Amino acid sequence: MPEIINLEDEFNSWFNEVEVFGLRSERFFEQINHYRTRESQSELMITWLKAAYLHGIKTAARDSVKTLAVYSTAVEGVDSYCKDYTMSGAFDAAADLVT
């Protein structure tokens, strides 16, 4: 069984990841403190939320692919029951159910 991804850990890893000369979280707080108007802070927050959301989607997709790979590999062993069912066929069928 594949390991379950802890989304809080994934977010913390992403938020505290090193970017060029510092942490992403440091850049976030620096940018928030830099903008003085509520409108500019709102725009910045939306940009950061969108980036975090997209990272979450990618993490969930990666977890799904790992899970599907494990299950499709397990199906490979039931040749006597499903002669035409291959590992790639099982993966594709499972992927169609997820998407």
N, CA, C and O atoms as CSV, one atom per row, in Angstrom:
chain,resi,resn,atom,element,x,y,z
A,1,MET,N,N,0.852,-1.178,0.000
A,1,MET,CA,C,0.000,0.000,0.000
A,1,MET,C,C,0.900,1.244,0.000
A,1,MET,O,O,1.843,1.321,0.788
A,2,PRO,N,N,0.618,2.218,-0.877
A,2,PRO,CA,C,1.458,3.425,-0.910
A,2,PRO,C,C,1.260,4.259,0.342
A,2,PRO,O,O,0.218,4.207,0.994
A,3,GLU,N,N,2.290,5.027,0.657
A,3,GLU,CA,C,2.180,5.880,1.835
A,3,GLU,C,C,1.209,7.023,1.554
A,3,GLU,O,O,1.124,7.518,0.430
A,4,ILE,N,N,0.486,7.428,2.580
A,4,ILE,CA,C,-0.461,8.531,2.439
A,4,ILE,C,C,0.298,9.835,2.635
A,4,ILE,O,O,1.050,9.990,3.597
A,5,ILE,N,N,0.096,10.762,1.721
A,5,ILE,CA,C,0.791,12.035,1.789
A,5,ILE,C,C,0.126,12.919,2.839
A,5,ILE,O,O,-1.090,13.106,2.830
A,6,ASN,N,N,0.935,13.455,3.734
A,6,ASN,CA,C,0.457,14.385,4.751
A,6,ASN,C,C,0.484,15.783,4.137
A,6,ASN,O,O,1.554,16.359,3.938
A,7,LEU,N,N,-0.702,16.327,3.839
A,7,LEU,CA,C,-0.764,17.608,3.138
A,7,LEU,C,C,-0.211,18.760,3.974
A,7,LEU,O,O,0.336,19.712,3.418
A,8,GLU,N,N,-0.341,18.691,5.274
A,8,GLU,CA,C,0.227,19.744,6.118
A,8,GLU,C,C,1.756,19.742,6.009
A,8,GLU,O,O,2.378,20.798,5.901
A,9,ASP,N,N,2.347,18.556,6.037
A,9,ASP,CA,C,3.800,18.455,5.868
A,9,ASP,C,C,4.228,18.934,4.481
A,9,ASP,O,O,5.243,19.615,4.335
A,10,GLU,N,N,3.441,18.569,3.462
A,10,GLU,CA,C,3.746,18.999,2.104
A,10,GLU,C,C,3.701,20.519,1.990
A,10,GLU,O,O,4.570,21.129,1.367
A,11,PHE,N,N,2.672,21.131,2.602
A,11,PHE,CA,C,2.577,22.597,2.559
A,11,PHE,C,C,3.761,23.227,3.284
A,11,PHE,O,O,4.373,24.166,2.776
A,12,ASN,N,N,4.082,22.718,4.461
A,12,ASN,CA,C,5.203,23.280,5.222
A,12,ASN,C,C,6.517,23.143,4.456
A,12,ASN,O,O,7.353,24.046,4.482
A,13,SER,N,N,6.693,22.023,3.784
A,13,SER,CA,C,7.902,21.837,2.963
A,13,SER,C,C,7.942,22.862,1.838
A,13,SER,O,O,8.981,23.461,1.563
A,14,TRP,N,N,6.795,23.053,1.194
A,14,TRP,CA,C,6.717,24.028,0.105
A,14,TRP,C,C,6.924,25.452,0.625
A,14,TRP,O,O,7.697,26.219,0.052
A,15,PHE,N,N,6.239,25.799,1.701
A,15,PHE,CA,C,6.272,27.170,2.231
A,15,PHE,C,C,7.657,27.523,2.771
A,15,PHE,O,O,8.069,28.681,2.698
A,16,ASN,N,N,8.364,26.559,3.301
A,16,ASN,CA,C,9.686,26.813,3.879
A,16,ASN,C,C,10.830,26.356,2.971
A,16,ASN,O,O,11.965,26.203,3.421
A,17,GLU,N,N,10.524,26.144,1.709
A,17,GLU,CA,C,11.540,25.733,0.751
A,17,GLU,C,C,12.506,26.889,0.464
A,17,GLU,O,O,12.110,28.055,0.437
A,18,VAL,N,N,13.763,26.544,0.255
A,18,VAL,CA,C,14.773,27.563,-0.052
A,18,VAL,C,C,14.608,28.004,-1.502
A,18,VAL,O,O,14.558,27.185,-2.420
A,19,GLU,N,N,14.525,29.307,-1.681
A,19,GLU,CA,C,14.474,29.918,-3.014
A,19,GLU,C,C,15.669,30.854,-3.137
A,19,GLU,O,O,15.778,31.813,-2.372
A,20,VAL,N,N,16.518,30.610,-4.035
A,20,VAL,CA,C,17.705,31.414,-4.320
A,20,VAL,C,C,18.464,31.789,-3.044
A,20,VAL,O,O,19.430,31.113,-2.692
A,21,PHE,N,N,18.049,32.852,-2.342
A,21,PHE,CA,C,18.815,33.332,-1.188
A,21,PHE,C,C,18.080,33.227,0.147
A,21,PHE,O,O,18.619,33.655,1.167
A,22,GLY,N,N,16.898,32.686,0.171
A,22,GLY,CA,C,16.157,32.595,1.423
A,22,GLY,C,C,14.972,31.657,1.297
A,22,GLY,O,O,14.768,31.017,0.265
A,23,LEU,N,N,14.203,31.590,2.358
A,23,LEU,CA,C,13.034,30.721,2.378
A,23,LEU,C,C,11.848,31.393,1.693
A,23,LEU,O,O,11.733,32.619,1.698
A,24,ARG,N,N,10.981,30.597,1.112
A,24,ARG,CA,C,9.760,31.122,0.503
A,24,ARG,C,C,8.920,31.846,1.558
A,24,ARG,O,O,8.339,32.893,1.271
A,25,SER,N,N,8.851,31.305,2.761
A,25,SER,CA,C,8.064,31.944,3.826
A,25,SER,C,C,8.617,33.322,4.182
A,25,SER,O,O,7.855,34.245,4.471
A,26,GLU,N,N,9.941,33.457,4.162
A,26,GLU,CA,C,10.541,34.764,4.435
A,26,GLU,C,C,10.140,35.776,3.356
A,26,GLU,O,O,9.842,36.932,3.653
A,27,ARG,N,N,10.139,35.325,2.118
A,27,ARG,CA,C,9.735,36.212,1.020
A,27,ARG,C,C,8.272,36.606,1.163
A,27,ARG,O,O,7.910,37.752,0.898
A,28,PHE,N,N,7.427,35.663,1.581
A,28,PHE,CA,C,6.007,35.952,1.791
A,28,PHE,C,C,5.825,37.066,2.824
A,28,PHE,O,O,5.146,38.059,2.557
A,29,PHE,N,N,6.428,36.901,3.997
A,29,PHE,CA,C,6.246,37.893,5.057
A,29,PHE,C,C,6.867,39.239,4.688
A,29,PHE,O,O,6.347,40.291,5.062
A,30,GLU,N,N,7.959,39.203,3.968
A,30,GLU,CA,C,8.586,40.455,3.518
A,30,GLU,C,C,7.657,41.187,2.553
A,30,GLU,O,O,7.494,42.404,2.647
A,31,GLN,N,N,7.057,40.455,1.638
A,31,GLN,CA,C,6.156,41.084,0.671
A,31,GLN,C,C,4.898,41.618,1.351
A,31,GLN,O,O,4.430,42.709,1.025
A,32,ILE,N,N,4.355,40.858,2.285
A,32,ILE,CA,C,3.149,41.300,2.983
A,32,ILE,C,C,3.417,42.613,3.731
A,32,ILE,O,O,2.600,43.532,3.691
A,33,ASN,N,N,4.553,42.693,4.404
A,33,ASN,CA,C,4.885,43.906,5.159
A,33,ASN,C,C,5.201,45.083,4.244
A,33,ASN,O,O,5.058,46.236,4.650
A,34,HIS,N,N,5.621,44.811,3.035
A,34,HIS,CA,C,5.990,45.861,2.094
A,34,HIS,C,C,4.762,46.618,1.575
A,34,HIS,O,O,4.804,47.839,1.418
A,35,TYR,N,N,3.677,45.898,1.310
A,35,TYR,CA,C,2.483,46.523,0.748
A,35,TYR,C,C,1.644,47.143,1.860
A,35,TYR,O,O,1.285,46.478,2.832
A,36,ARG,N,N,1.342,48.411,1.701
A,36,ARG,CA,C,0.625,49.134,2.752
A,36,ARG,C,C,-0.884,49.232,2.515
A,36,ARG,O,O,-1.652,49.327,3.472
A,37,THR,N,N,-1.309,49.211,1.273
A,37,THR,CA,C,-2.746,49.342,1.021
A,37,THR,C,C,-3.409,47.976,1.068
A,37,THR,O,O,-2.802,46.951,0.760
A,38,ARG,N,N,-4.651,47.997,1.457
A,38,ARG,CA,C,-5.406,46.754,1.561
A,38,ARG,C,C,-5.575,46.088,0.199
A,38,ARG,O,O,-5.548,44.861,0.105
A,39,GLU,N,N,-5.749,46.883,-0.856
A,39,GLU,CA,C,-5.931,46.323,-2.199
A,39,GLU,C,C,-4.678,45.586,-2.666
A,39,GLU,O,O,-4.768,44.487,-3.211
A,40,SER,N,N,-3.525,46.184,-2.454
A,40,SER,CA,C,-2.294,45.527,-2.906
A,40,SER,C,C,-2.008,44.276,-2.083
A,40,SER,O,O,-1.496,43.293,-2.618
A,41,GLN,N,N,-2.330,44.297,-0.795
A,41,GLN,CA,C,-2.164,43.099,0.033
A,41,GLN,C,C,-3.112,41.999,-0.435
A,41,GLN,O,O,-2.735,40.828,-0.478
A,42,SER,N,N,-4.333,42.370,-0.784
A,42,SER,CA,C,-5.311,41.382,-1.256
A,42,SER,C,C,-4.835,40.715,-2.540
A,42,SER,O,O,-4.926,39.495,-2.679
A,43,GLU,N,N,-4.328,41.509,-3.476
A,43,GLU,CA,C,-3.817,40.944,-4.731
A,43,GLU,C,C,-2.653,39.995,-4.459
A,43,GLU,O,O,-2.567,38.920,-5.053
A,44,LEU,N,N,-1.774,40.393,-3.573
A,44,LEU,CA,C,-0.624,39.555,-3.233
A,44,LEU,C,C,-1.074,38.252,-2.571
A,44,LEU,O,O,-0.559,37.179,-2.888
A,45,MET,N,N,-2.027,38.351,-1.659
A,45,MET,CA,C,-2.521,37.145,-0.981
A,45,MET,C,C,-3.145,36.175,-1.990
A,45,MET,O,O,-2.957,34.963,-1.884
A,46,ILE,N,N,-3.882,36.704,-2.960
A,46,ILE,CA,C,-4.493,35.840,-3.977
A,46,ILE,C,C,-3.408,35.127,-4.778
A,46,ILE,O,O,-3.539,33.940,-5.079
A,47,THR,N,N,-2.342,35.840,-5.122
A,47,THR,CA,C,-1.234,35.229,-5.845
A,47,THR,C,C,-0.620,34.096,-5.035
A,47,THR,O,O,-0.368,33.017,-5.571
A,48,TRP,N,N,-0.378,34.331,-3.755
A,48,TRP,CA,C,0.210,33.301,-2.891
A,48,TRP,C,C,-0.754,32.128,-2.689
A,48,TRP,O,O,-0.334,30.971,-2.708
A,49,LEU,N,N,-2.035,32.421,-2.497
A,49,LEU,CA,C,-3.015,31.344,-2.318
A,49,LEU,C,C,-3.112,30.481,-3.577
A,49,LEU,O,O,-3.231,29.259,-3.493
A,50,LYS,N,N,-3.060,31.121,-4.734
A,50,LYS,CA,C,-3.118,30.376,-5.992
A,50,LYS,C,C,-1.911,29.445,-6.117
A,50,LYS,O,O,-2.049,28.293,-6.526
A,51,ALA,N,N,-0.739,29.946,-5.766
A,51,ALA,CA,C,0.470,29.110,-5.832
A,51,ALA,C,C,0.368,27.926,-4.870
A,51,ALA,O,O,0.738,26.806,-5.221
A,52,ALA,N,N,-0.126,28.168,-3.675
A,52,ALA,CA,C,-0.277,27.090,-2.692
A,52,ALA,C,C,-1.321,26.072,-3.166
A,52,ALA,O,O,-1.131,24.866,-3.013
A,53,TYR,N,N,-2.413,26.560,-3.736
A,53,TYR,CA,C,-3.462,25.682,-4.250
A,53,TYR,C,C,-2.913,24.784,-5.360
A,53,TYR,O,O,-3.155,23.577,-5.363
A,54,LEU,N,N,-2.175,25.375,-6.298
A,54,LEU,CA,C,-1.605,24.598,-7.394
A,54,LEU,C,C,-0.618,23.552,-6.878
A,54,LEU,O,O,-0.560,22.439,-7.400
A,55,HIS,N,N,0.147,23.907,-5.866
A,55,HIS,CA,C,1.065,22.932,-5.270
A,55,HIS,C,C,0.273,21.768,-4.659
A,55,HIS,O,O,0.670,20.610,-4.788
A,56,GLY,N,N,-0.833,22.077,-4.003
A,56,GLY,CA,C,-1.678,21.031,-3.424
A,56,GLY,C,C,-2.253,20.104,-4.480
A,56,GLY,O,O,-2.311,18.890,-4.286
A,57,ILE,N,N,-2.675,20.676,-5.592
A,57,ILE,CA,C,-3.213,19.867,-6.691
A,57,ILE,C,C,-2.136,18.921,-7.227
A,57,ILE,O,O,-2.399,17.741,-7.461
A,58,LYS,N,N,-0.930,19.442,-7.419
A,58,LYS,CA,C,0.166,18.610,-7.924
A,58,LYS,C,C,0.503,17.501,-6.932
A,58,LYS,O,O,0.786,16.374,-7.337
A,59,THR,N,N,0.476,17.812,-5.636
A,59,THR,CA,C,0.758,16.811,-4.619
A,59,THR,C,C,-0.307,15.711,-4.635
A,59,THR,O,O,0.017,14.526,-4.553
A,60,ALA,N,N,-1.572,16.107,-4.741
A,60,ALA,CA,C,-2.660,15.128,-4.777
A,60,ALA,C,C,-2.561,14.255,-6.033
A,60,ALA,O,O,-2.792,13.047,-5.971
A,61,ALA,N,N,-2.222,14.859,-7.155
A,61,ALA,CA,C,-2.085,14.089,-8.395
A,61,ALA,C,C,-0.942,13.090,-8.285
A,61,ALA,O,O,-1.062,11.950,-8.733
A,62,ARG,N,N,0.168,13.519,-7.689
A,62,ARG,CA,C,1.313,12.616,-7.512
A,62,ARG,C,C,0.924,11.442,-6.623
A,62,ARG,O,O,1.308,10.305,-6.896
A,63,ASP,N,N,0.172,11.704,-5.567
A,63,ASP,CA,C,-0.280,10.646,-4.671
A,63,ASP,C,C,-1.208,9.681,-5.407
A,63,ASP,O,O,-1.120,8.467,-5.222
A,64,SER,N,N,-2.094,10.221,-6.237
A,64,SER,CA,C,-3.021,9.370,-6.994
A,64,SER,C,C,-2.284,8.462,-7.959
A,64,SER,O,O,-2.608,7.280,-8.076
A,65,VAL,N,N,-1.298,9.005,-8.649
A,65,VAL,CA,C,-0.527,8.199,-9.604
A,65,VAL,C,C,0.213,7.080,-8.883
A,65,VAL,O,O,0.247,5.948,-9.367
A,66,LYS,N,N,0.811,7.386,-7.723
A,66,LYS,CA,C,1.504,6.341,-6.955
A,66,LYS,C,C,0.529,5.255,-6.531
A,66,LYS,O,O,0.832,4.067,-6.637
A,67,THR,N,N,-0.633,5.658,-6.056
A,67,THR,CA,C,-1.641,4.692,-5.613
A,67,THR,C,C,-2.117,3.837,-6.780
A,67,THR,O,O,-2.223,2.618,-6.653
A,68,LEU,N,N,-2.405,4.467,-7.912
A,68,LEU,CA,C,-2.868,3.717,-9.081
A,68,LEU,C,C,-1.809,2.737,-9.566
A,68,LEU,O,O,-2.137,1.632,-9.999
A,69,ALA,N,N,-0.556,3.128,-9.498
A,69,ALA,CA,C,0.519,2.238,-9.927
A,69,ALA,C,C,0.565,0.982,-9.068
A,69,ALA,O,O,0.756,-0.120,-9.583
A,70,VAL,N,N,0.387,1.147,-7.754
A,70,VAL,CA,C,0.402,-0.005,-6.853
A,70,VAL,C,C,-0.782,-0.926,-7.151
A,70,VAL,O,O,-0.612,-2.142,-7.234
A,71,TYR,N,N,-1.972,-0.362,-7.312
A,71,TYR,CA,C,-3.146,-1.191,-7.561
A,71,TYR,C,C,-3.089,-1.867,-8.926
A,71,TYR,O,O,-3.487,-3.024,-9.060
A,72,SER,N,N,-2.597,-1.155,-9.943
A,72,SER,CA,C,-2.526,-1.779,-11.262
A,72,SER,C,C,-1.476,-2.890,-11.286
A,72,SER,O,O,-1.621,-3.868,-12.019
A,73,THR,N,N,-0.423,-2.740,-10.488
A,73,THR,CA,C,0.580,-3.796,-10.378
A,73,THR,C,C,-0.031,-5.036,-9.729
A,73,THR,O,O,0.272,-6.161,-10.129
A,74,ALA,N,N,-0.882,-4.836,-8.739
A,74,ALA,CA,C,-1.536,-5.962,-8.073
A,74,ALA,C,C,-2.448,-6.710,-9.043
A,74,ALA,O,O,-2.561,-7.933,-8.966
A,75,VAL,N,N,-3.092,-5.994,-9.942
A,75,VAL,CA,C,-3.998,-6.617,-10.908
A,75,VAL,C,C,-3.234,-7.493,-11.892
A,75,VAL,O,O,-3.782,-8.463,-12.416
A,76,GLU,N,N,-1.988,-7.161,-12.144
A,76,GLU,CA,C,-1.166,-7.911,-13.095
A,76,GLU,C,C,-1.120,-9.402,-12.758
A,76,GLU,O,O,-0.975,-10.234,-13.654
A,77,GLY,N,N,-1.242,-9.744,-11.486
A,77,GLY,CA,C,-1.135,-11.135,-11.064
A,77,GLY,C,C,-2.387,-11.962,-11.243
A,77,GLY,O,O,-2.359,-13.147,-10.911
A,78,VAL,N,N,-3.466,-11.429,-11.737
A,78,VAL,CA,C,-4.712,-12.191,-11.867
A,78,VAL,C,C,-4.985,-12.571,-13.330
A,78,VAL,O,O,-6.112,-12.459,-13.815
A,79,ASP,N,N,-3.943,-13.017,-14.011
A,79,ASP,CA,C,-4.052,-13.364,-15.432
A,79,ASP,C,C,-5.092,-14.449,-15.698
A,79,ASP,O,O,-5.784,-14.407,-16.715
A,80,SER,N,N,-5.204,-15.400,-14.810
A,80,SER,CA,C,-6.130,-16.503,-15.059
A,80,SER,C,C,-7.588,-16.038,-15.047
A,80,SER,O,O,-8.445,-16.677,-15.658
A,81,TYR,N,N,-7.873,-14.942,-14.361
A,81,TYR,CA,C,-9.242,-14.430,-14.292
A,81,TYR,C,C,-9.524,-13.413,-15.395
A,81,TYR,O,O,-10.644,-13.333,-15.900
A,82,CYS,N,N,-8.521,-12.649,-15.761
A,82,CYS,CA,C,-8.699,-11.568,-16.731
A,82,CYS,C,C,-7.581,-11.639,-17.765
A,82,CYS,O,O,-6.571,-10.948,-17.633
A,83,LYS,N,N,-7.749,-12.448,-18.766
A,83,LYS,CA,C,-6.669,-12.675,-19.721
A,83,LYS,C,C,-6.256,-11.406,-20.464
A,83,LYS,O,O,-5.078,-11.237,-20.779
A,84,ASP,N,N,-7.188,-10.526,-20.743
A,84,ASP,CA,C,-6.882,-9.330,-21.529
A,84,ASP,C,C,-6.559,-8.111,-20.664
A,84,ASP,O,O,-6.368,-7.018,-21.195
A,85,TYR,N,N,-6.497,-8.279,-19.353
A,85,TYR,CA,C,-6.266,-7.141,-18.464
A,85,TYR,C,C,-4.786,-7.037,-18.139
A,85,TYR,O,O,-4.239,-7.886,-17.435
A,86,THR,N,N,-4.143,-6.010,-18.644
A,86,THR,CA,C,-2.712,-5.807,-18.399
A,86,THR,C,C,-2.516,-4.746,-17.330
A,86,THR,O,O,-3.469,-4.074,-16.934
A,87,MET,N,N,-1.286,-4.594,-16.863
A,87,MET,CA,C,-0.990,-3.575,-15.869
A,87,MET,C,C,-1.320,-2.190,-16.414
A,87,MET,O,O,-1.931,-1.386,-15.710
A,88,SER,N,N,-0.934,-1.897,-17.639
A,88,SER,CA,C,-1.227,-0.573,-18.198
A,88,SER,C,C,-2.723,-0.391,-18.396
A,88,SER,O,O,-3.243,0.712,-18.228
A,89,GLY,N,N,-3.414,-1.457,-18.751
A,89,GLY,CA,C,-4.872,-1.378,-18.885
A,89,GLY,C,C,-5.547,-1.091,-17.556
A,89,GLY,O,O,-6.489,-0.302,-17.485
A,90,ALA,N,N,-5.060,-1.738,-16.501
A,90,ALA,CA,C,-5.617,-1.504,-15.167
A,90,ALA,C,C,-5.337,-0.072,-14.718
A,90,ALA,O,O,-6.206,0.586,-14.146
A,91,PHE,N,N,-4.122,0.403,-14.980
A,91,PHE,CA,C,-3.765,1.778,-14.613
A,91,PHE,C,C,-4.656,2.759,-15.353
A,91,PHE,O,O,-5.180,3.695,-14.749
A,92,ASP,N,N,-4.834,2.560,-16.652
A,92,ASP,CA,C,-5.671,3.465,-17.440
A,92,ASP,C,C,-7.121,3.441,-16.960
A,92,ASP,O,O,-7.763,4.486,-16.855
A,93,ALA,N,N,-7.635,2.240,-16.667
A,93,ALA,CA,C,-9.008,2.136,-16.189
A,93,ALA,C,C,-9.181,2.832,-14.842
A,93,ALA,O,O,-10.174,3.525,-14.621
A,94,ALA,N,N,-8.219,2.650,-13.947
A,94,ALA,CA,C,-8.289,3.308,-12.646
A,94,ALA,C,C,-8.144,4.818,-12.805
A,94,ALA,O,O,-8.831,5.583,-12.128
A,95,ALA,N,N,-7.257,5.248,-13.693
A,95,ALA,CA,C,-7.058,6.691,-13.920
A,95,ALA,C,C,-8.328,7.328,-14.470
A,95,ALA,O,O,-8.650,8.462,-14.116
A,96,ASP,N,N,-9.054,6.619,-15.327
A,96,ASP,CA,C,-10.300,7.149,-15.874
A,96,ASP,C,C,-11.326,7.359,-14.772
A,96,ASP,O,O,-12.113,8.304,-14.835
A,97,LEU,N,N,-11.332,6.500,-13.772
A,97,LEU,CA,C,-12.256,6.668,-12.659
A,97,LEU,C,C,-11.910,7.873,-11.780
A,97,LEU,O,O,-12.796,8.500,-11.200
A,98,VAL,N,N,-10.621,8.187,-11.688
A,98,VAL,CA,C,-10.183,9.291,-10.829
A,98,VAL,C,C,-10.393,10.633,-11.503
A,98,VAL,O,O,-10.739,11.611,-10.840
A,99,THR,N,N,-10.190,10.693,-12.808
A,99,THR,CA,C,-10.283,11.980,-13.523
A,99,THR,C,C,-11.634,12.222,-14.125
A,99,THR,O,O,-11.853,13.258,-14.752
